[in-house]
Amino acid sequence: MSVICVCELPALMGKFDPKKAVALGLKPGPKFSELQSGKSMKSDSSDIMVHPSEVMGPSVPGPIVLLVNCPTEAHVLELLSVESLSSYFADCSQEFAKTVNFVIHLTPTSVTATPNYLKWMKRFGSAQHIMAGHEMKNVEIPILKSSARIASRLNYLCPQLFPASGFWSLQHLNNSTTKSSASKGPDSMPSESISAENLLKFTLRPHAHLGFDRTNIPSLVAPSQIMDELLSEIPEIVDAAQHVSQFWQEHTGTKEAISPVQENELMIEEPWLDENRLPSCLENVRKDDLEIVLLGTGSSQPSKYRNVSSIYINLFSKGSLLLDCREGTLGQLKRRYGVEGADNAVRNLRCIWISHIHAEARILALRRDLLKGVSHEPLLVVGPAQLKRFLDAYQRLEDLDMQFLNCRYTTEASWNDFECNGESNKDPSTQGSADNNENLNHKNVVHTESNLFAKGSRMQSFWKRPGSPVDSSTAFPLLKSLKKVLSEAGLETLVSFPVVHCPQAFGIVLKAAERLNSVGKLIAGWKIVYSGDTRPCQELIEASCGATVLIHEASYLATFEDGMVEEALAKNHSTTKEAIEVGSGAYRIVLTHFSQRYPKIPVVDEAHTHKTYEMPIDESDDVIDADPYKFIVIYNAPGQVYLSATESYFRIAPLV
């Protein structure tokens, strides 16, 4: 679908000339104001009407902006035939022809380079054209300079914990820019065309400043320049980095220097852990079994230092999953893995699970484009019912190549019913007569009840309403697809459970399939529990029992800070203390989803950090506090904490 948005600002009336008004017989007073507002007034000294055009200077036409998205070359012919745009073309002979000031093209480069599209662009005459369709160089230049600088500095200090930026090098960027600008010829871009850049502005008002404003465009800074600044500001950082390197060498028992992490290889173990303390599910876990990447650790909305919550479960050759997919997720994947690595991550997605009504549909569209022409299955999106309405509306504009599965269909009760009835009735809608099908579907309806909320609570469970059963004819085919995805990913279960936040809010349990250890004994797989947004509740406590990792929201970190407990109650979130208490039955707790009131290092109750392994950074930067006995507090340090024994890896890689 090709989309054109027209933004046309109203014209500004010219300056009022009181001398002309007096000359036409008007006395100073209210009539002057009426004329300036566009009304005609009768002269005070003669029987004539004075019109605004007689006493006002020439008006300034309002600027006109066009936003164009033409996804494929097949849509270009539609652009050429759109009659409603004729008044905006420079060759228009109409009396009320309009002048377009600039056109923003979201159209892909492969389409804008076609002769027909270039011909259409030139019809706008002297309009400025901003080419914003998939300009690769804009992806490589970080807008959040402070965050990017912190990431580079932490990587210098300890590359084992803090991954380097995923951006291309200056040389790579310059090469790509040269290639993209090499095409010249009769069908080249109009001379008024420029490439879009991050934070480029086009001023519309005041008219005197009409045009481009490049003052805020970020410049590409070489990593060496950042390191030079760091060494000049903190010379002792060199010794600190050496001490960190020695620490890793001593505890890993290797004599080789720890080299900086290259590309996607961020493999290292947690050397201070006691091998005897590991649960059996982590025996012989290989470094390519699992990676948990926190693509954001903040709540509500992205901030300068912390993105909102999103968790990337990387199963490497077996695919990957996303738990929550909020704004900024795609950008964080590019910061973590680079542009090509992020594309690979999106290609390998097998499922996206959404805890409550939040989403970023761009990842679905990108995956569709990346897999165009390649045999693949639609992506499974598991989420609350409200999300389906949003996705259905979005798909009226473009196909997202996905299947939606309601979270209610992935509860333990629904799975049990599927195992009992779904496997024996592969396709209830095609077996037997219509009456038999109706009876079968009625039999397979799961009336899911929950005692999560007290009776009469304003956040009472959506499931307690009458008429909210799970329809097997809808759920079972999708559950069958999900079961296949889980099996291919080496997972045994994906179970959703209700939590206390908003109607239809859920948490999730992911459990790996059983496997054989080094001596041939069958052992249970690891278990990850993610709380989503929630207050402490019994369902989450029960799900966390025996978990290898519990990822729990901790919106309010200052456990006894004035007003924070009350605010957590009012907004149905959790405090640090509450999250740790919920995870008493888990091997490790990862705290995330911090209030944006804590931009860098929040206050944490010391009662819960007395056994914490600390790796302090400069006061202006971040801290990872990793308690080898219980929990991990991840603020916004873009590094990794590994839960492992010798030659065994269980990895957590958070990004701000």
C-alpha positions in Angstrom: 0.0 0.0 0.0 1.4 3.4 -1.0 0.7 6.2 1.4 1.0 10.0 0.9 0.4 12.4 3.8 -0.1 16.1 3.0 0.6 18.7 5.8 -0.5 22.1 4.7 -0.1 25.0 7.2 -2.5 28.0 7.0 -1.3 31.2 5.4 -0.2 34.0 7.6 -2.0 37.3 7.0 0.1 40.3 6.1 0.9 43.3 8.4 -2.0 45.7 9.1 -1.4 49.2 7.9 -3.3 51.7 10.1 -2.5 54.7 7.8 -4.4 53.0 4.9 -7.4 52.3 7.2 -7.5 56.0 8.3 -7.3 57.1 4.7 -10.3 55.0 3.9 -12.3 56.7 6.6 -12.0 54.3 9.6 -11.4 55.5 13.1 -8.9 53.7 15.4 -10.8 51.2 17.5 -12.5 47.8 17.3 -12.9 48.0 13.6 -9.1 47.8 13.2 -9.2 44.4 15.0 -12.1 43.1 12.9 -10.2 44.0 9.7 -7.1 42.1 11.0 -9.3 39.1 11.7 -10.4 39.1 8.1 -13.8 40.8 8.3 -14.9 43.7 6.0 -16.0 46.9 7.9 -18.0 50.0 6.8 -16.1 53.2 6.6 -17.0 55.8 9.4 -16.8 58.8 7.0 -18.2 57.5 3.7 -20.7 54.9 2.5 -18.2 52.3 1.4 -17.0 48.9 2.7 -13.3 48.5 3.6 -12.0 45.1 2.9 -9.0 43.4 4.6 -7.0 43.2 1.4 -7.1 47.1 1.2 -5.4 47.6 4.6 -3.3 44.4 5.0 0.1 43.7 3.5 0.6 40.6 1.3 -0.1 37.3 3.1 2.6 34.6 3.5 1.4 31.3 2.1 1.6 28.4 4.5 4.4 25.8 4.0 3.4 22.5 2.5 5.0 19.2 3.4 4.5 15.8 1.7 5.4 12.5 3.4 5.6 9.7 0.8 6.0 5.9 1.3 5.9 3.9 -1.9 7.0 0.4 -0.9 7.5 -1.2 -4.3 8.1 -0.3 -7.9 4.6 -1.6 -8.7 3.1 1.3 -6.7 4.9 4.0 -8.7 2.3 3.9 -11.5 -0.3 4.8 -8.9 1.6 7.8 -7.9 1.8 9.0 -11.4 -2.0 8.8 -11.8 -3.1 10.4 -8.5 -5.2 13.3 -9.6 -5.7 14.8 -6.1 -2.0 15.8 -6.2 -2.3 17.8 -9.4 -2.6 21.1 -7.7 0.8 20.5 -5.9 2.8 20.0 -9.2 4.9 22.8 -10.6 3.4 22.3 -14.1 -0.1 22.8 -12.8 -2.0 25.5 -14.7 -4.8 25.9 -12.3 -5.5 29.2 -10.8 -5.0 28.0 -7.2 -1.8 26.0 -7.8 0.2 25.3 -4.6 3.9 25.3 -4.0 5.3 22.4 -2.1 8.3 23.3 0.2 9.7 19.9 0.8 8.9 16.2 0.3 10.1 13.5 2.8 10.5 10.1 1.0 10.3 7.0 3.2 10.4 5.0 -0.1 13.2 2.4 -0.3 16.2 3.4 -2.3 15.5 0.6 -4.8 12.3 2.4 -5.7 13.4 6.0 -5.7 16.2 5.2 -8.2 13.7 4.1 -10.8 13.0 6.4 -13.8 9.3 6.7 -13.2 9.8 7.7 -9.5 12.5 10.2 -10.4 10.1 11.7 -13.1 7.4 12.0 -10.4 9.8 13.7 -8.0 10.7 16.4 -10.6 7.1 17.4 -11.0 7.3 19.2 -7.7 9.6 21.8 -9.2 11.9 23.5 -6.7 10.7 21.5 -3.6 13.4 20.2 -1.4 13.5 16.4 -1.3 14.6 14.5 1.8 15.5 10.9 1.1 14.8 9.0 4.3 14.2 5.5 3.0 16.5 3.0 4.7 19.6 5.3 4.7 22.2 2.9 6.3 24.5 5.7 7.5 21.8 7.0 9.8 21.7 3.6 11.6 25.4 3.8 12.4 25.5 7.1 14.1 24.2 7.0 17.7 21.8 9.8 18.6 22.2 9.2 22.4 25.8 10.2 22.6 26.1 9.9 26.4 24.8 6.3 26.4 27.1 5.3 23.5 30.1 7.0 25.2 29.3 5.1 28.5 29.1 1.8 26.6 32.5 2.4 24.9 34.2 3.3 28.1 32.8 0.3 30.0 33.9 -1.9 27.1 37.5 -0.6 27.5 37.4 -1.3 31.2 36.0 -4.8 31.0 35.3 -6.2 27.5 34.2 -9.5 29.1 31.2 -7.9 30.8 30.4 -5.0 28.6 30.0 -5.5 24.8 31.3 -3.0 22.4 29.0 -0.9 20.3 27.4 -2.7 17.4 28.0 0.2 14.9 30.1 -0.1 11.8 33.5 1.4 11.6 34.3 4.7 10.1 35.9 3.0 7.1 32.9 0.8 6.5 30.6 3.7 6.8 32.6 5.9 4.4 32.7 3.0 1.9 29.0 2.5 2.0 28.4 6.3 1.7 30.6 6.4 -1.4 28.8 3.5 -3.1 25.4 5.0 -2.4 26.3 8.4 -3.9 28.1 7.1 -6.9 25.2 6.9 -9.3 25.0 9.9 -11.6 23.2 10.3 -15.0 20.2 11.6 -16.7 17.9 9.7 -14.3 19.7 10.9 -11.2 18.1 12.6 -8.2 17.0 16.2 -8.5 19.6 18.7 -7.4 17.3 19.7 -4.5 17.6 16.2 -3.0 19.5 15.5 0.2 19.9 12.4 2.3 18.2 12.3 5.6 20.3 12.5 8.8 19.5 11.9 12.4 18.1 15.1 14.1 18.0 17.0 10.8 15.3 19.7 11.0 13.3 21.7 8.5 12.0 24.9 10.0 8.5 25.9 8.8 7.8 28.8 11.0 8.8 31.7 11.3 8.9 32.1 7.5 12.2 34.1 7.8 13.9 30.9 9.0 12.3 28.5 6.5 14.7 25.8 5.5 17.1 23.2 6.9 18.6 23.3 10.3 21.7 21.0 10.8 22.8 22.3 14.1 21.8 19.3 16.1 23.0 16.6 13.7 25.2 14.2 15.6 28.7 13.6 14.3 30.3 10.2 14.0 33.0 9.8 16.7 35.7 7.3 16.3 36.2 4.9 19.2 39.8 6.0 19.5 38.6 9.6 20.1 36.4 8.4 23.0 39.3 6.4 24.5 41.6 9.4 24.2 39.0 11.5 26.1 38.7 8.8 28.7 42.4 8.5 29.3 42.8 12.3 29.6 40.0 12.6 32.1 40.8 9.5 34.1 44.4 8.4 33.6 44.1 5.7 36.3 41.6 3.8 34.2 44.5 2.1 32.5 45.6 0.4 35.8 42.0 -0.4 36.6 41.5 -2.2 33.2 44.7 -4.2 33.9 43.5 -5.2 37.3 40.2 -6.3 35.8 42.0 -8.4 33.2 44.2 -10.0 35.9 41.1 -10.8 37.9 39.5 -12.7 35.0 42.8 -14.5 34.3 43.3 -15.6 37.9 39.9 -17.0 38.3 39.6 -18.7 35.0 43.0 -20.3 35.3 44.2 -19.2 32.0 47.5 -17.6 31.3 46.4 -16.0 28.1 45.3 -12.4 28.0 41.6 -11.8 27.8 41.1 -10.3 24.4 38.4 -7.9 23.6 35.1 -9.4 22.4 34.7 -9.6 18.7 31.5 -9.3 16.8 28.8 -11.6 18.4 31.2 -13.8 20.4 30.7 -12.7 24.0 31.6 -15.9 25.8 33.0 -16.0 29.3 32.1 -17.7 32.5 31.5 -16.4 36.0 34.7 -17.4 37.7 33.8 -16.7 41.3 30.9 -19.2 41.4 31.3 -22.5 43.2 30.6 -25.4 40.8 29.0 -27.4 43.6 26.3 -24.7 44.0 25.0 -25.1 40.5 21.6 -26.7 39.9 21.7 -29.9 37.9 20.0 -28.3 34.9 23.2 -26.3 34.3 25.5 -29.3 34.1 27.4 -29.2 30.8 25.4 -26.3 29.5 27.3 -25.1 26.4 28.1 -21.5 25.6 25.8 -21.7 22.5 22.8 -23.0 24.4 21.3 -19.8 25.7 21.8 -16.1 25.9 19.4 -13.7 27.7 19.8 -10.2 26.4 18.0 -7.4 28.2 17.3 -4.9 25.5 16.1 -2.4 28.0 15.8 -2.2 31.8 13.5 0.9 32.2 9.8 1.3 32.6 7.1 3.5 31.1 9.0 5.1 28.2 12.6 5.2 26.9 15.0 7.7 28.6 18.4 9.0 27.7 20.1 6.3 29.6 17.7 3.4 29.7 15.4 1.8 27.2 12.1 0.2 28.1 11.9 -3.5 29.0 12.4 -6.1 26.3 14.1 -9.4 26.6 15.8 -11.3 23.7 16.1 -15.1 24.3 18.9 -16.2 22.0 18.9 -20.0 21.4 21.5 -19.7 18.7 21.1 -22.4 16.0 17.7 -23.2 17.4 16.2 -19.8 16.8 15.2 -17.1 19.3 12.3 -15.5 21.1 11.3 -12.0 22.3 9.6 -11.5 25.6 7.9 -8.1 25.2 8.7 -6.0 22.2 8.3 -2.4 23.1 9.6 0.7 21.3 13.3 0.8 20.7 13.6 -3.0 20.6 14.9 -3.0 17.0 17.3 -0.2 17.7 18.7 -2.0 20.7 19.2 -5.2 18.7 21.3 -3.1 16.2 23.3 -1.6 19.0 24.0 -5.1 20.5 24.6 -7.1 17.3 25.3 -4.5 14.6 23.1 -3.9 11.6 23.7 -7.3 9.9 23.6 -9.1 13.2 20.3 -7.6 14.1 18.8 -8.6 10.7 20.0 -12.2 11.5 18.4 -12.0 14.9 15.1 -10.9 13.4 15.3 -13.6 10.7 15.8 -16.3 13.4 12.8 -15.2 15.6 10.4 -18.0 16.2 8.0 -16.4 18.6 7.2 -13.1 20.2 5.5 -13.1 23.6 3.8 -10.0 24.9 3.0 -9.6 28.7 0.4 -6.8 28.3 -0.7 -4.2 25.7 2.7 -3.0 24.4 4.2 -3.8 21.0 6.5 -2.7 18.2 5.1 -3.9 14.8 8.2 -2.8 12.9 10.0 -6.0 13.8 7.2 -8.0 12.2 7.4 -6.0 9.0 11.2 -6.2 8.9 11.1 -10.0 9.3 8.6 -10.2 6.5 10.9 -8.3 4.2 14.0 -10.2 5.2 12.4 -13.5 4.5 10.8 -12.5 1.3 11.3 -15.3 -1.3 12.5 -17.7 1.4 10.3 -20.6 2.6 9.2 -19.9 6.1 6.4 -20.1 8.6 4.5 -17.0 9.8 5.8 -15.7 13.1 3.8 -16.6 16.2 2.8 -13.7 18.4 1.4 -14.6 21.8 -0.3 -11.8 23.6 -3.4 -10.4 25.3 -6.7 -10.1 23.3 -6.4 -6.3 23.0 -3.2 -6.7 21.0 -4.9 -8.7 18.3 -7.2 -5.7 17.6 -4.2 -3.5 17.1 -2.4 -5.9 14.9 -5.5 -6.6 12.8 -5.9 -2.9 12.2 -2.2 -2.6 11.3 -2.5 -5.5 8.8 -5.1 -3.5 6.9 -2.2 -1.4 5.8 0.4 -4.1 5.2 0.7 -7.8 5.8 2.8 -8.6 8.9 3.2 -12.3 8.1 2.2 -13.5 11.6 -0.2 -15.7 13.5 -1.7 -14.4 16.7 -2.3 -16.6 19.8 -4.1 -15.3 22.8 -2.2 -15.6 26.1 -5.2 -17.3 27.6 -4.7 -20.2 25.2 -1.2 -20.8 26.6 -2.1 -21.2 30.3 -1.5 -24.5 32.0 -5.2 -25.4 31.9 -5.3 -24.8 28.1 -2.2 -26.8 27.5 -3.6 -29.7 29.6 -6.9 -29.6 27.6 -4.9 -29.5 24.4 -2.8 -32.6 25.4 -6.0 -34.5 26.4 -8.2 -33.5 23.5 -6.2 -31.6 20.9 -3.8 -34.4 20.0 -6.5 -37.0 19.5 -8.6 -34.5 17.5 -6.1 -33.0 15.2 -8.6 -30.8 13.5 -12.0 -30.6 15.2 -13.4 -28.4 12.5 -13.1 -31.1 9.8 -14.2 -34.2 11.7 -17.7 -35.6 11.8 -20.9 -33.7 11.3 -21.6 -30.1 12.2 -23.5 -31.2 15.2 -20.7 -33.5 16.3 -18.2 -30.6 15.9 -20.4 -28.4 17.9 -20.6 -30.9 20.7 -16.8 -31.5 20.5 -16.1 -27.8 20.7 -18.4 -27.4 23.6 -16.7 -30.3 25.3 -13.3 -28.8 24.7 -14.1 -25.3 26.0 -11.9 -24.5 28.9 -13.6 -22.3 31.5 -10.4 -20.8 33.0 -10.9 -19.4 36.5 -8.4 -17.6 38.7 -8.3 -16.7 42.3 -5.6 -14.1 41.6 -7.6 -11.0 42.7 -9.8 -10.6 45.8 -13.5 -10.4 45.1 -14.5 -6.8 44.4 -11.0 -5.6 43.7 -10.8 -2.9 41.0 -8.2 -5.0 39.2 -10.3 -8.2 39.4 -9.2 -10.8 36.9 -10.6 -10.5 33.4 -11.0 -14.3 33.4 -13.7 -14.1 36.2 -16.1 -12.5 33.8 -18.7 -14.9 32.4 -18.3 -15.8 28.8 -14.5 -16.0 28.6 -13.8 -19.6 27.7 -11.1 -20.9 25.5 -12.5 -22.1 22.1 -10.7 -25.3 21.1 -11.5 -24.9 17.4 -9.5 -21.6 17.5 -6.8 -22.5 20.0 -5.8 -26.0 19.1 -4.4 -25.4 15.6 -2.4 -22.5 16.9 -1.2 -24.5 20.0 -0.1 -27.2 17.6 2.0 -24.6 15.7 3.4 -23.3 18.9 4.3 -26.8 20.1 6.2 -27.4 16.9 8.1 -24.1 17.3 9.0 -25.0 20.9 10.1 -28.5 19.9 12.4 -27.1 17.2 13.9 -24.6 19.7 14.6 -27.3 22.2 11.9 -26.1 24.6 9.5 -28.2 26.6 6.9 -25.6 27.6 5.8 -22.0 27.2 3.2 -21.3 29.8 1.5 -18.0 30.5 -0.1 -17.2 33.9 -2.1 -14.1 35.0 -0.4 -11.4 37.1 -1.6 -8.3 38.9 -1.1 -5.2 36.8 -3.9 -4.4 34.3 -6.7 -6.6 32.8 -5.1 -9.4 30.7 -1.6 -9.0 32.0 0.5 -12.1 32.1 3.8 -13.6 33.2 5.6 -16.5 31.4 7.4 -19.7 32.2 9.9 -21.0 29.6 11.4 -24.5 30.2 14.0 -26.3 28.2 13.6 -29.9 27.3 15.2 -32.7 29.3 18.7 -33.8 28.2 21.5 -36.2 29.1 24.5 -35.0 31.2 28.1 -36.1 30.8 27.4 -39.5 32.5 24.3 -40.2 30.5 21.8 -39.3 33.2 18.6 -37.6 32.2 18.4 -34.2 33.8 15.8 -31.5 33.7 16.2 -28.4 31.4 16.7 -24.9 32.7 13.6 -22.8 33.6 13.2 -19.1 32.9 10.4 -17.1 34.5 9.5 -13.6 33.5 7.1 -11.6 35.6 6.1 -8.9 33.2 4.6 -5.9 35.0 3.0 -7.0 38.2 2.5 -6.8 42.0 3.6 -9.8 44.0 1.0 -12.6 43.5 0.6 -16.3 44.3 0.7 -17.3 40.7 4.1 -15.7 40.2 5.5 -17.2 43.4 4.4 -20.7 42.4 5.8 -20.3 38.9 9.2 -19.1 40.2 9.6 -22.1 42.4 12.6 -24.1 41.0 13.3 -21.5 38.4 16.9 -21.2 37.1 16.4 -17.5 36.5 13.6 -15.3 37.5 13.5 -12.0 35.7 11.3 -9.8 37.9 10.3 -6.2 37.5 11.5 -3.8 40.3 10.0 -0.5 39.3 10.7 1.0 42.7 14.2 0.2 44.0 14.3 2.3 47.2 12.4 -0.2 49.4 11.7 2.2 52.2 11.9 5.5 50.3 9.1 7.8 51.2 6.0 7.2 49.1 7.6 4.5 46.9 5.7 1.5 48.4 2.4 3.4 48.2 3.2 4.3 44.6 4.0 0.7 43.8 0.7 -0.4 45.2 -1.2 2.4 43.4 0.3 1.5 40.0 0.5 -2.3 40.4 4.2 -2.6 40.3 6.8 -4.1 42.6 9.6 -2.9 44.8 13.1 -4.4 45.1 12.3 -6.1 48.3 9.1 -7.6 47.1 10.7 -9.0 43.9 13.4 -10.7 45.9 10.9 -12.2 48.3 8.8 -13.5 45.4 12.0 -15.2 44.0 12.9 -17.0 47.1 12.5 -20.3 45.3 14.6 -19.3 42.2 18.3 -20.0 41.7 19.0 -16.5 40.4 16.9 -13.3 40.3 17.4 -10.6 37.7 15.9 -7.3 38.6 14.8 -5.0 35.8 12.0 -2.6 34.7 13.3 0.2 36.9 11.4 3.5 37.2 13.0 6.2 35.0 13.3 8.3 38.1 16.6 6.3 38.5 18.5 7.4 35.4 21.8 5.8 36.3 22.5 4.2 39.7 19.5 3.9 41.9 19.4 3.4 45.7 19.2 -0.2 46.8 18.5 -1.5 50.3 21.8 -2.7 51.7 20.0 -5.5 53.6 19.8 -7.4 50.3 23.3 -6.7 49.0 25.6 -7.8 51.9 26.8 -10.8 49.9 27.0 -9.0 46.6 29.9 -9.2 44.2 30.5 -5.6 43.2 32.4 -4.2 40.2 32.3 -0.4 40.7 32.8 1.9 37.8 33.3 5.6 37.8 30.6 7.4 39.7 29.2 8.9 36.5 28.7 5.4 35.0 26.9 2.2 35.9 27.3 -0.7 38.3 26.6 -4.3 38.1 26.0 -5.9 41.5 26.0 -9.7 41.0 25.2 -11.7 44.2 26.6 -15.2 43.5 24.4 -16.5 46.2 21.1 -15.1 45.2 20.2 -12.2 42.9 21.6 -9.9 40.2 20.7 -6.3 40.1 21.2 -5.0 36.5 20.8 -1.2 36.3 21.7 0.0 32.8 25.2 -1.5 32.4 25.3 -3.0 28.9 27.3 -6.0 29.9 27.0 -9.7 30.7 26.7 -11.7 33.9 27.2 -15.4 33.4 25.8 -18.1 35.7 28.1 -21.0 35.0 30.7 -23.5 36.2 34.0 -24.3 34.5 33.4 -24.8 30.7 29.7 -24.3 31.3 27.8 -21.2 30.3 24.5 -19.6 31.2 24.6 -16.1 29.9 22.8 -12.8 30.6 23.6 -9.8 28.5 21.8 -6.6 29.4 21.6 -3.5 27.2 20.4 -0.1 28.3 
